Amino acid sequence: MENDGLWSLLNTPLISGVVCVILATLLQINNQSLRPNKKFFKEIPGYVKEAGVSSLLFRFFYKEIPLEKIKPLSAKQKKVAISCSFIIALIIGGFSYYTVKIVIETPKGYTNLKFIDTNEKFTLSEHDAISYPDKSQWRLNQDVCHSDTYQNLSENFNISYDLLFMVCTTVGLDKERVKIKALVDKFEVDRVFVGVLLLVFGVYALFFIMALCAPLVITPKLLKYWHNYLEKKYMCL
């Protein structure tokens, strides 16, 4: 049976998501202004709260810098942070939608597969096979397979002859039930594992989006506080 399971269907978007997160990690590690504050439990300077900055956001994502040394973010830094955040959200969002769509649209007792030779996707159970994602295109079982020649069925259902032959010599046959059940069981395991992986990716992506965008929120507030502080100081002299 020449086909791939859930991992093959998710291969391209999964790789894109991994690459995107890795790039985000490298960007954060190499950019001083975007490094998270590793001293999470260290006491936060009083001016942070006075400047209206969230303590949690500051603890997580902002490297502590003396007020007098804080500089405005350059246009390049802003563009990089916004662009990378958008790309990460787009890829992770797309991967999540693609994954959830496959998982939800695959009925219980079926596995979602792809016929490698022709790149056709379908769902398979011990009793029948259904086209995917357009489930109305064809549905094959032993009754349908014996209703006409394979060549005619292939043309009528707009399905490749090779896939039709594979399905008709597999579904509903006692000798193939064990293999199909193993594929269905594997899909159920993959369904749970991919769900957990998706959750981890989502949290990880959210963390880095917040890390990338935190300086855009925190820096202007600290600069404004510092400028107001200097104005009051010199007015009192």
C-alpha positions in Angstrom: 0.0 0.0 0.0 1.8 3.1 -1.2 0.7 6.0 0.9 1.7 8.3 3.7 -0.1 9.1 6.9 -0.8 12.3 8.9 2.9 13.2 9.2 3.3 13.3 5.5 0.2 15.5 5.0 1.7 17.9 7.6 5.2 17.7 6.4 5.5 21.0 4.4 3.6 23.2 6.9 5.3 21.6 9.8 8.8 22.2 8.4 7.8 25.8 7.7 6.6 26.2 11.2 9.8 24.8 12.7 12.1 26.9 10.5 10.1 30.0 11.4 10.4 29.4 15.1 14.1 28.6 14.8 14.7 31.9 12.9 12.7 33.7 15.6 14.8 32.2 18.3 18.1 33.1 16.5 16.8 36.6 16.0 15.9 37.0 19.6 19.3 35.6 20.8 21.3 37.9 18.5 19.4 41.1 19.1 20.3 42.8 22.4 17.1 44.9 22.5 14.9 41.8 22.1 16.5 39.5 24.7 14.3 38.3 27.5 15.2 39.3 31.0 16.6 36.1 32.5 16.5 37.4 36.1 12.8 36.7 36.4 12.5 37.0 40.2 14.8 40.0 40.5 13.1 43.0 42.0 11.8 45.4 39.3 13.0 49.0 39.4 10.3 51.4 40.8 10.4 53.5 37.6 9.0 50.6 35.6 5.6 50.7 37.3 5.7 54.5 37.4 6.2 54.5 33.7 3.0 52.4 33.3 4.9 49.3 32.1 3.4 45.8 32.9 5.6 44.1 35.5 5.0 40.7 34.0 5.9 41.9 30.5 9.0 43.6 31.8 10.1 40.5 33.7 9.6 38.2 30.8 10.8 40.1 27.8 12.8 43.2 28.5 16.5 43.3 29.3 17.0 45.7 32.2 18.9 48.8 31.0 19.6 51.9 33.0 17.1 54.7 32.1 19.8 57.1 31.0 21.1 54.5 28.5 17.8 53.6 26.9 17.6 54.7 23.2 14.7 54.9 20.9 14.2 51.9 18.6 15.3 52.5 15.1 12.9 52.2 12.1 14.8 49.0 11.1 14.3 47.4 14.5 10.6 48.2 14.4 10.2 46.8 10.9 12.1 43.6 11.8 10.0 43.0 14.9 6.7 43.7 13.2 7.5 41.7 10.1 8.9 38.7 12.0 5.9 38.7 14.3 3.5 38.8 11.4 5.3 36.0 9.6 5.4 33.8 12.7 1.7 34.3 13.3 0.8 33.7 9.7 2.8 30.4 9.4 1.8 29.0 12.8 -1.8 30.1 12.1 -1.8 28.5 8.7 -0.3 25.3 10.1 -2.9 25.2 12.9 -5.8 25.7 10.5 -4.4 23.0 8.1 -3.9 20.5 11.0 -7.2 21.1 12.7 -9.0 20.8 9.3 -7.5 17.4 8.6 -8.1 16.1 12.1 -11.7 17.3 12.3 -12.6 16.2 8.8 -11.3 12.6 9.2 -14.1 10.5 10.8 -13.5 8.1 13.6 -12.4 4.7 12.3 -10.6 6.3 9.3 -7.1 7.3 8.5 -6.2 10.2 6.2 -3.7 9.2 3.5 -2.0 10.4 0.4 -1.2 8.2 -2.6 2.4 9.0 -3.2 2.5 8.2 -7.0 -0.3 10.7 -7.9 -0.4 12.9 -4.8 -4.1 12.1 -4.3 -5.5 12.3 -0.8 -8.3 10.1 0.6 -9.6 8.6 3.8 -9.5 4.9 4.4 -11.3 2.5 6.7 -11.6 -1.3 6.8 -14.8 -1.1 4.8 -14.4 1.7 2.3 -12.3 4.7 1.0 -13.5 8.2 0.5 -12.0 11.0 -1.6 -10.5 14.0 0.3 -10.9 16.9 0.7 -13.9 16.7 -1.7 -15.8 13.8 -0.1 -18.5 13.8 -2.7 -16.1 12.9 -5.6 -16.0 9.2 -4.9 -16.6 6.5 -2.3 -15.3 3.0 -3.0 -16.1 -0.3 -1.4 -16.2 -3.9 -2.7 -19.7 -3.4 -4.2 -18.7 -0.4 -6.2 -15.4 -2.0 -7.2 -17.3 -4.9 -8.7 -19.9 -2.8 -10.4 -17.8 -2.0 -13.5 -14.3 -2.3 -14.9 -11.5 -0.5 -13.1 -10.9 1.6 -16.2 -14.5 2.8 -16.4 -14.7 3.5 -12.7 -11.4 5.4 -12.9 -12.9 7.7 -15.6 -16.3 8.0 -14.0 -15.0 9.0 -10.6 -12.0 11.1 -11.9 -9.6 9.0 -9.9 -6.3 7.6 -11.0 -6.3 4.0 -12.1 -3.5 3.1 -9.8 -5.2 4.5 -6.7 -8.5 2.8 -7.6 -6.7 -0.5 -8.1 -5.0 -0.2 -4.8 -8.2 0.7 -2.9 -10.3 -2.1 -4.6 -7.7 -4.7 -3.8 -7.5 -3.5 -0.2 -10.8 -2.3 1.4 -13.2 -5.0 2.6 -10.8 -7.8 2.2 -10.0 -10.0 5.2 -6.3 -10.3 4.4 -5.9 -6.5 4.5 -8.0 -5.7 7.6 -5.1 -6.0 10.0 -3.0 -3.6 7.9 -5.8 -1.0 7.6 -6.6 -1.2 11.3 -2.9 -0.6 12.1 -3.0 2.5 9.9 -6.2 3.8 11.6 -4.8 3.2 15.1 -1.6 5.0 14.1 -3.6 8.0 12.8 -5.5 8.2 16.2 -2.1 8.3 18.0 -0.8 10.9 15.6 -3.9 12.9 16.0 -3.3 13.3 19.8 0.5 13.8 19.4 0.0 16.5 16.7 -2.6 18.2 18.9 -0.1 18.4 21.7 2.6 19.6 19.3 0.3 22.2 17.9 -0.4 23.5 21.4 3.4 23.7 22.2 4.1 25.5 18.9 1.2 27.9 19.6 2.5 28.8 23.0 6.1 29.0 21.8 5.1 31.3 18.9 3.0 33.5 21.2 6.0 33.8 23.5 8.3 35.0 20.8 5.8 37.3 19.2 5.4 39.0 22.6 9.1 39.1 23.0 9.6 40.7 19.6 6.9 43.3 20.2 7.6 44.0 23.9 10.3 46.6 23.1 7.8 48.4 20.8 5.5 48.9 23.8 8.0 49.2 26.7 10.7 51.5 25.2 8.5 54.5 24.4 7.0 54.4 27.9 10.4 54.3 29.6 11.7 57.1 27.3 8.6 59.3 28.1 9.1 58.7 31.8 12.8 59.5 31.6 12.1 62.7 29.6 9.4 63.8 32.1 11.8 63.0 35.0 14.5 65.2 33.5 12.1 68.1 32.9 10.9 68.0 36.5 14.4 67.8 37.7 15.7 70.8 35.8 12.6 72.8 36.6 13.3 72.4 40.3 16.8 73.6 40.0 
